[in-house]
Amino acid sequence: MIRKIIHIDMDAFYASIEQRDNPEYRGKPVAVGYGGKRGVVAAASYEARRYGIHSAMASVIALQKCPHLIFVMPRFDIYREVSHQIMQIFLEYTDKVEPLSLDEAFLDVTVNKKGIHSATAIAKEIKQKIYNRTRLTASAGVSYNKFLAKIASDYRKPNGLFVIPPEKAEAFIERLPVERFFGVGKVTAARMNEMGIKTGYDLKQWAETDLVKHFGKVGSVYYWFARGIDDREVESEHIRKSLGTEETFPEDIYEMVDALRALDEISEELYRRAEKRKFFAKTLTLKIKYADFTLITRSRTVDYLIKTYHQIFELGKELLLSVEDIQEKKIRLMGLSLRNPEMEISREEQPLQLSFDFKEFDDSSSK
């Protein structure tokens, strides 16, 4: 049976909620984050993105690009509440829901609760229900695997719907720039371009062994993606104990941009450890030790399993930005940990999960 996979991605989620709740912001460039000297952009509206503003950009630079940019402090409790509304809509159609973050998820609707044959029809219904209940727009991608569904959801943003059926997948992939491939970041794309690999067609000409030689084991993933093959299931459950990593800095950090850069490295290391141990959990904890040795922690528990670099970094960024005095103190140490102590499953009891060790992910600024 050919699978039917939908990827739903909310459009400029944080910024869109702020524009929804504040009519005076609509149609104007909005950045969620702190607009001060050491602030950073957490998310940007589409109006702001036209000026080249994106997440993780220093607020000073953002204001240089767009002097009339409106900064709004994040309201993560509201974002989580809206995310829960959206996830409940997904569950009306299938229990096979794999959230990637607050604002996006995969759905396997091959067999669905409403008995609807067309995945495209389901995607249209979901988009409409999301708008009816939240007054927010979402983009949807529909295909026969996760790789193509995710690419499709980004193809006609915002408020888009794009379908890649099996019979058109080969031609679509051959025309696709390698920068659009899931798991290919800027650095990898640049290396591929240097090797003459600019499109899916170019990538398809390379042998798997050669791609592995140049890119490591992820080269096998690129080989199969170029052929439209991705056998990963939509995973909804997989839990164990706790796992963490932390870093003490050679010099204290006091700029938010530097703190985010450190968070990015720590998130990547935690992802690598979690992936190696096949460990996934629902609670992420941020640990910060200031220069005066004051120690604070912030935790966030979600209703899905945290199992990708992107999820770890986005949740970690949310926790970091929620620390009230983060702009006023120097940071000596930072750490992240995953845990879910109330539910533990032994290694023997864990289901086998097929996953790929992507070393690069494009950030969420393209949403």
C-alpha positions as CSV (number, residue, x, y, z in Angstrom):
1,M,0.0,0.0,0.0
2,I,1.3,3.4,-0.9
3,R,1.5,5.6,2.2
4,K,-0.3,8.9,2.4
5,I,1.7,11.4,4.4
6,I,0.8,15.0,5.2
7,H,3.2,17.6,6.6
8,I,1.5,20.6,8.2
9,D,3.6,23.7,8.9
10,M,2.0,26.9,10.4
11,D,2.9,30.1,8.7
12,A,5.1,32.4,10.8
13,F,3.5,30.9,13.9
14,Y,4.6,33.2,16.7
15,A,4.4,36.4,14.7
16,S,1.1,35.4,13.2
17,I,-0.4,34.9,16.7
18,E,0.8,38.4,17.7
19,Q,-0.7,39.9,14.6
20,R,-4.0,38.0,15.2
21,D,-4.3,39.2,18.8
22,N,-3.1,42.8,18.0
23,P,-5.0,44.2,15.0
24,E,-2.6,47.2,14.9
25,Y,0.3,44.9,14.0
26,R,-1.4,43.4,10.9
27,G,0.3,44.1,7.6
28,K,3.3,45.5,9.4
29,P,6.8,44.0,10.0
30,V,6.7,42.3,13.4
31,A,9.5,40.5,15.3
32,V,8.9,38.4,18.3
33,G,11.8,38.9,20.7
34,Y,13.6,41.6,22.7
35,G,14.4,44.8,20.8
36,G,17.1,46.1,23.0
37,K,20.8,46.4,22.3
38,R,21.6,42.8,23.2
39,G,18.3,41.3,22.0
40,V,17.6,38.8,19.4
41,V,14.8,37.9,17.0
42,A,12.9,34.7,17.9
43,A,10.5,34.9,15.0
44,A,9.6,37.3,12.2
45,S,6.4,38.0,10.3
46,Y,6.4,37.7,6.5
47,E,6.3,41.5,6.3
48,A,9.6,41.6,8.3
49,R,11.1,38.8,6.2
50,R,10.9,40.9,3.1
51,Y,13.6,43.1,4.7
52,G,15.8,40.1,5.2
53,I,15.0,39.6,8.9
54,H,15.0,36.1,10.3
55,S,15.1,34.2,13.6
56,A,18.3,34.3,15.6
57,M,19.3,37.6,14.1
58,A,20.6,40.3,16.5
59,S,17.9,42.9,17.1
60,V,20.4,45.7,16.3
61,I,20.9,44.3,12.8
62,A,17.2,43.7,12.4
63,L,16.5,47.4,13.2
64,Q,19.2,48.5,10.7
65,K,17.4,46.5,8.0
66,C,14.0,47.8,9.0
67,P,13.9,50.8,11.3
68,H,10.1,50.6,11.7
69,L,10.2,47.0,12.8
70,I,7.8,46.3,15.7
71,F,9.3,44.2,18.5
72,V,6.9,42.1,20.7
73,M,7.9,40.1,23.7
74,P,7.2,36.3,23.3
75,R,4.1,34.8,25.0
76,F,5.0,31.1,25.0
77,D,2.1,30.1,27.1
78,I,-0.2,31.4,24.4
79,Y,1.8,29.7,21.6
80,R,1.6,26.4,23.5
81,E,-2.1,26.8,24.0
82,V,-2.7,27.4,20.3
83,S,-0.3,24.5,19.4
84,H,-2.4,22.2,21.5
85,Q,-5.6,23.3,19.7
86,I,-3.9,22.4,16.4
87,M,-2.6,19.1,17.5
88,Q,-6.1,18.1,18.7
89,I,-7.3,18.8,15.1
90,F,-4.7,16.4,13.8
91,L,-5.9,13.7,16.2
92,E,-9.4,13.9,14.8
93,Y,-8.0,12.3,11.7
94,T,-5.2,9.9,12.9
95,D,-3.3,8.9,15.9
96,K,-0.1,8.7,13.8
97,V,1.0,12.2,14.5
98,E,4.6,13.2,14.8
99,P,5.1,16.8,16.0
100,L,8.4,18.3,15.1
101,S,7.9,21.5,17.1
102,L,5.0,23.7,18.3
103,D,4.1,24.6,14.8
104,E,4.6,21.6,12.5
105,A,3.9,17.9,12.4
106,F,3.8,14.8,10.1
107,L,0.5,12.9,9.8
108,D,0.1,9.4,8.4
109,V,-3.5,9.3,7.0
110,T,-3.1,6.1,4.9
111,V,-5.8,4.7,7.2
112,N,-7.6,7.5,8.9
113,K,-10.5,7.8,11.4
114,K,-12.9,9.4,9.0
115,G,-12.4,6.9,6.2
116,I,-11.5,9.6,3.7
117,H,-9.7,8.2,0.6
118,S,-7.9,11.4,-0.5
119,A,-5.0,12.7,1.6
120,T,-5.4,16.0,-0.3
121,A,-9.0,16.3,0.8
122,I,-7.9,15.7,4.4
123,A,-5.2,18.4,4.2
124,K,-7.7,20.9,2.9
125,E,-10.1,20.0,5.8
126,I,-7.3,20.4,8.3
127,K,-6.2,23.7,7.0
128,Q,-9.8,25.0,7.1
129,K,-10.3,23.7,10.6
130,I,-7.1,25.4,11.8
131,Y,-8.3,28.7,10.4
132,N,-11.8,28.3,11.7
133,R,-10.6,27.6,15.3
134,T,-7.5,29.7,15.5
135,R,-7.8,32.3,12.7
136,L,-4.3,31.3,11.6
137,T,-3.1,29.9,8.3
138,A,-1.1,26.7,7.7
139,S,0.7,25.3,4.7
140,A,0.4,21.6,3.8
141,G,2.5,19.2,1.8
142,V,1.1,15.8,0.7
143,S,3.1,12.9,-0.7
144,Y,3.9,9.2,-0.2
145,N,6.8,9.8,2.2
146,K,8.0,12.2,4.9
147,F,10.9,13.6,2.7
148,L,8.6,14.8,-0.1
149,A,5.7,15.9,2.2
150,K,8.0,18.2,4.1
151,I,9.4,19.7,0.9
152,A,5.9,20.1,-0.5
153,S,4.6,22.1,2.6
154,D,7.3,24.7,2.0
155,Y,6.6,25.0,-1.7
156,R,3.7,27.4,-1.8
157,K,4.0,29.2,1.6
158,P,2.1,31.0,3.1
159,N,-1.3,29.3,3.2
160,G,-0.3,26.8,0.6
161,L,-1.2,23.3,-0.4
162,F,1.1,21.3,-2.7
163,V,0.9,17.6,-3.7
164,I,3.7,15.4,-5.0
165,P,2.1,12.2,-6.3
166,P,4.3,9.1,-6.9
167,E,4.1,9.4,-10.7
168,K,5.5,12.9,-10.6
169,A,8.0,12.5,-7.9
170,E,11.0,11.6,-10.1
171,A,10.7,14.6,-12.3
172,F,10.1,16.9,-9.4
173,I,13.1,15.7,-7.5
174,E,15.4,16.0,-10.5
175,R,14.5,19.7,-10.9
176,L,14.8,20.4,-7.1
177,P,17.8,22.5,-6.0
178,V,19.9,20.6,-3.4
179,E,19.4,23.4,-1.0
180,R,15.7,22.3,-0.8
181,F,16.6,18.8,0.3
182,F,15.7,18.0,3.9
183,G,18.8,17.7,5.9
184,V,21.0,19.7,3.5
185,G,22.1,23.0,5.2
186,K,24.1,25.9,3.7
187,V,27.5,24.3,4.3
188,T,26.6,21.0,2.8
189,A,24.9,22.7,-0.2
190,A,28.0,24.7,-0.8
191,R,30.1,21.6,-0.8
192,M,27.7,19.9,-3.2
193,N,27.8,22.9,-5.5
194,E,31.6,22.7,-5.5
195,M,31.3,19.1,-6.6
196,G,28.9,20.0,-9.4
197,I,25.8,18.9,-7.6
198,K,23.2,21.6,-7.9
199,T,19.9,19.7,-8.5
200,G,18.4,16.4,-7.6
201,Y,19.3,15.2,-11.1
202,D,23.0,15.9,-10.4
203,L,22.8,14.1,-7.1
204,K,21.2,11.1,-8.7
205,Q,24.3,10.6,-10.9
206,W,26.5,9.8,-7.9
207,A,27.0,6.3,-6.5
208,E,26.0,5.7,-2.9
209,T,29.6,4.8,-1.9
210,D,30.9,8.1,-3.3
211,L,28.3,10.1,-1.4
212,V,29.2,8.3,1.8
213,K,32.8,9.0,1.2
214,H,32.2,12.7,0.9
215,F,29.4,13.2,3.4
216,G,29.6,10.3,5.8
217,K,26.6,8.0,6.5
218,V,24.1,10.7,5.7
219,G,25.4,10.3,2.1
220,S,23.2,7.1,1.9
221,V,20.2,9.2,2.9
222,Y,20.9,11.7,0.1
223,Y,21.3,8.8,-2.3
224,W,17.9,7.4,-1.6
225,F,16.2,10.8,-1.3
226,A,17.4,11.6,-4.8
227,R,15.4,8.6,-5.9
228,G,12.3,9.6,-3.9
229,I,12.8,6.8,-1.4
230,D,12.2,7.5,2.3
231,D,11.0,4.5,4.4
232,R,10.8,6.4,7.8
233,E,7.6,5.9,9.6
234,V,5.5,8.6,11.3
235,E,6.6,8.0,14.9
236,S,4.3,8.9,17.7
237,E,5.9,7.1,20.7
238,H,9.3,6.2,22.0
239,I,10.5,7.0,25.6
240,R,13.4,6.3,28.1
241,K,15.1,8.0,31.1
242,S,17.3,11.2,31.1
243,L,20.2,12.5,29.2
244,G,22.1,15.8,29.2
245,T,25.1,17.8,28.2
246,E,26.6,21.1,29.4
247,E,29.5,23.5,28.7
248,T,31.5,25.8,30.9
249,F,32.7,28.7,28.8
250,P,36.4,29.8,28.7
251,E,35.1,33.4,28.9
252,D,31.8,34.5,30.4
253,I,29.0,35.1,27.9
254,Y,26.9,38.3,28.1
255,E,25.6,38.9,24.5
256,M,22.4,37.1,23.6
257,V,23.8,36.3,20.1
258,D,26.7,34.5,21.8
259,A,24.3,32.7,24.1
260,L,22.2,31.5,21.2
261,R,25.4,30.3,19.4
262,A,26.4,28.3,22.4
263,L,22.8,26.9,22.7
264,D,23.0,25.8,19.1
265,E,26.2,23.8,19.8
266,I,24.9,22.3,23.0
267,S,21.6,21.3,21.2
268,E,23.5,19.6,18.5
269,E,25.6,17.7,21.0
270,L,22.5,16.6,22.9
271,Y,20.8,15.5,19.7
272,R,23.9,13.4,18.8
273,R,23.9,11.7,22.2
274,A,20.2,11.1,22.1
275,E,20.2,9.8,18.6
276,K,23.2,7.4,19.4
277,R,21.3,6.0,22.4
278,K,17.9,6.1,20.6
279,F,16.7,8.1,23.6
280,F,13.7,10.4,23.3
281,A,11.7,12.2,26.0
282,K,9.1,14.9,26.6
283,T,10.8,17.3,29.0
284,L,13.7,19.6,28.2
285,T,15.5,21.4,30.9
286,L,17.8,24.4,30.5
287,K,20.6,24.9,33.1
288,I,22.4,28.3,33.5
289,K,25.1,29.2,35.9
290,Y,26.0,32.9,36.1
291,A,29.4,34.4,36.7
292,D,28.5,34.8,40.4
293,F,27.8,31.0,40.5
294,T,24.0,31.5,40.8
295,L,22.3,28.5,39.3
296,I,18.9,28.5,37.6
297,T,16.9,26.0,35.6
298,R,13.9,26.3,33.3
299,S,12.0,23.2,32.1
300,R,9.3,22.6,29.5
301,T,7.2,19.5,29.1
302,V,5.5,18.9,25.7
303,D,2.9,16.4,24.6
304,Y,5.2,14.9,21.9
305,L,8.6,13.2,21.9
306,I,11.6,15.4,21.5
307,K,13.8,13.6,19.1
308,T,15.4,16.1,16.6
309,Y,18.0,18.8,16.7
310,H,15.4,21.3,15.6
311,Q,13.1,20.4,18.4
312,I,15.8,20.7,21.0
313,F,17.1,24.0,19.8
314,E,13.7,25.6,19.4
315,L,12.6,24.5,22.9
316,G,15.9,25.5,24.3
317,K,15.6,28.9,22.7
318,E,12.2,29.4,24.1
319,L,13.5,28.6,27.6
320,L,16.5,30.9,27.2
321,L,14.3,33.8,26.1
322,S,12.0,33.2,29.1
323,V,14.8,33.9,31.6
324,E,13.9,37.3,32.9
325,D,17.4,38.6,33.8
326,I,19.3,36.9,31.0
327,Q,20.1,40.3,29.5
328,E,21.7,41.6,32.7
329,K,24.1,38.9,33.8
330,K,27.2,37.1,32.5
331,I,26.8,33.3,31.8
332,R,29.5,31.0,33.0
333,L,27.9,27.6,32.1
334,M,24.9,26.4,30.0
335,G,23.4,22.9,29.7
336,L,20.4,21.1,28.3
337,S,18.9,17.8,29.4
338,L,16.1,15.5,28.3
339,R,14.1,13.5,30.8
340,N,10.8,11.8,31.4
341,P,11.1,10.0,34.7
342,E,7.4,9.0,35.0
343,M,7.7,6.7,32.0
344,E,10.6,4.4,31.5
345,I,10.9,1.7,28.9
346,S,13.8,-0.7,28.8
347,R,15.9,-1.1,25.7
348,E,14.5,-4.5,25.1
349,E,10.9,-3.1,25.1
350,Q,11.6,-0.2,22.8
351,P,10.3,-0.4,19.2
352,L,12.9,-0.1,16.4
353,Q,13.0,3.4,15.0
354,L,14.5,4.2,11.6
355,S,16.1,7.6,11.7
356,F,18.9,9.5,10.0
357,D,21.8,11.3,11.7
358,F,21.5,14.7,9.9
359,K,24.5,16.9,10.9
360,E,22.9,20.0,9.5
361,F,19.4,21.3,9.5
362,D,18.2,24.5,7.9
363,D,16.7,26.8,10.5
364,S,13.1,27.7,10.8
365,S,13.4,31.1,9.3
366,S,12.1,29.7,6.0
367,K,8.7,29.1,7.4
